[in-house]
Amino acid sequence: MPPRKIPLDHPIAIDPDDLELDRRNPRFGGEDVAPGKKGELTIIKRLHEQADLMELVESIAANGYIDLEPLFMVEETGKKVVVEGNRRVAAIKVLKDPILARSAGIAIPEMSEATVATFDRVHVIKLGSRDEARQLIGFKHINGTHKWDSYAKARFAAEWYRKEKKKGTTLEDIARSLGDRHDTVQRLVQGIFVLDQARAAGLFDQEGRFPGRVFFFSHLYTALTRPEYRQFLGLPERWRDSSPKDHPVPKGNHEQLKELLNWLYGSKEDDEQPVIASQNPDVKLLGEVLASPQALKRLRANRDLKAAYEYSGARSRQFSDYLIKALTQAEKASGLMSAYVHDATLLESAEALVEVSRLIVTNMNLKRKDLE
């Protein structure tokens, strides 16, 4: 179903105090954001931590509010909710309310009366619904100049798909509207469905990850592209290419899902750090461990990814691969000996190859004798 064109009203000037920050925004909102002033403070704190809110506060305080790009809003239960421009509105609310700023841990710079007057009113375009808003702001934040991180992109696309799939909207339609690849959007949305299942079942909450660690959603959706992770979670072989469905992980694999998210992100409650230090190469190493019962047992015992990996057999496979490739390349070089012109550096390289080969053979023979 192709996206329809949305008619826009002319911008209207509104007092920022009359605008509500969006609790459902994929960048900082969520089910845990309370309504009213308490929720507003939660959103502002998250923007301060995750979206450089202080940078915008300082810019407005120094230069005034430059009202070049209208905000978007929808009316919900009698409230004017900002669906595009929350960071700007949050910065203005902080500058207008010293108590709110102090509660959020933000120091307000000094401002002149003329500067304060620049944000007495802000221009807003009223939309008919959130469905209209999705289409208008999606491309801007997915591939445009104001990009969201992978989690926000995934949350936006997943909620759009959940809302519209019964009307015939597909992930391909959404990807086309966002200007992104279909397989990328599918990977992101599948990751959200797994994450939401874990949260609904009480297995994981990103706010409960190990303190001080950024929530790298890419760890999860990248892991789910690898067959060993899908097998560990009991996901069907073709799950990655299927249409996303809620609760994809079988109930019998809930414990494995909890374990996996703990290894990826750690746990504040249990004071456990994640075993993943960086996506590359640790996501691959953890996948090798999950595929080996012996290595998996080791990981569960001591949470040492590198030590568990030694038991996975992957290094043995690498040794075999490298040795066979080295032999193949040496045989190819031997076949071209007629083209060789004396080169001292190449001769040294060949001699070094002989020495390394002798060392490998010696150690292989020692290993053989140990096993006899």
Residue, then its C-alpha position, 0 to 999 in steps of 0.5 A: m500500500p503506497p503512502r498517501k500525500i498529507p495535506l498540511d495546515h498553515p503553522i500557528a503560534i502557540d505558547p510552548d507551555d501548552l505543548e506536551l512532550d511525546r511519551r510515545n516517541p521512539r527515541f526516549g519514550g516508552e510504557d514506563v514514562a508516566p503522564g503529566k509533569k513526572g513523565e515530562l521530567t523523565i523525557i527531559k532527563r533522557l534527552h539530556e543523557q542521550a540527545d545532547l539537550m544541553e547543547l541546544v539549551e546553550s545555543i538558544a540561550a546564546n542566540g535566541y530561538i530561531d523559529l525556522e522549522p515548524l513543530f508538528m503536533v497532534e491533539e490527543t485527549g484534549k492535549k497538544v502533543v508534539v510529535e516532531g520537535n520534542r528536543r526543541v520544546a524540551a530545551i525551551k521548557v527547561l529555559k522557562d522553568p528553573i525548577l524543572a531544569r534543576s530537577a533534570g540536572i541542567a544549569i540554565p545560562e544567563m539570558s537577556e529579556a530579548t532572548v527570552a521573548t524569542f520563545d514566548r511563542v513557537h510555530v506549530i503545524k497541527l496534524g490529523s493523527r499520528d498516522e500522518a505524522r509517521q509519513l512526514i517525519g520518518f524519512k527525516h530521522i531514518n536517512g535524513t539530516h536528523k538521524w535517529d540511532s538504530y533503536a529509535k529507527a527500529r521502534f518507529a518502523a515496528e510501531w508503524y508496522r503493528k498499526e498498519k499491517k491489518k490495512g495491508t501495509t507491508l515492511e516493503d511499503i514502510a522501507r520505501s517510505l523511509g528510503d531504506r532497504h527492505d532487509t534492513v527494516q526487516r532486521l530492525v523490526q524483528g529485533i524489536f519484536v524479540l526485545d518486546q517479548a522479553r520485556a513483556a515476559g519480565l525477562f529483560d528491561q533495557e533500563g535494568r542493564f549494567p549501569g554505565r553501559v550504552f544500550f546498543f540495540s545493534h548487538l541484538y539485531t546483528a546477533l539475530t542474523r546469525p543462525e547459531y543465535r536463532q537456533f539457541l532461541g528456538l527460532p525457525e530456520r526461515w524466521r529471519d525472512s518471515s513477516p514479523k510476529d509478536h512473541p516469536v521466541p517459543k515459551g520453552n526458550h524464555e530462559q535462553l532469551k533471558e540469558l542471551l540479553n544478560w550476556l549482551y547487556g548485563s544486569k544492574e540487579d545482579d551486578e553482572q557486566p555484559v560479556i560483549a565488550s564490542q560488537n566486533p568480534d564479540v558477537k561472532l565469538l558468542g555465536e560460536v560459544l552458543a553452538s558448542p555445548q561444552a563452550l556454553k557450559r563454560l560460559r555459564a560457569n564463569r561468564d568469560l567469553k574468551a575462555a569459553y570460546e577456546y572450548s568451542g572448537a572454532r579456533s581448531r577450524q580456523f587453524s585448519d582453514y588457515l593451513i589449507k589456504a597457506l598450502t594452496q597459495a604456496e602451491k600457486a606460487s610454486g607453479l609460477m617459479s619460471a616468472y621469478v626474478h631475483d628479489a632479496t626481499l622475496l627470498e627472505s619471505a620464502e625462507a621465513l615461510v620455511e621456518v614457520s612451516r617447520l615450527i608448525v610441523t614440530n608443534m603438530n608432532l608434539k600434540r600428536k605424541d601427547l595424544e598417543 
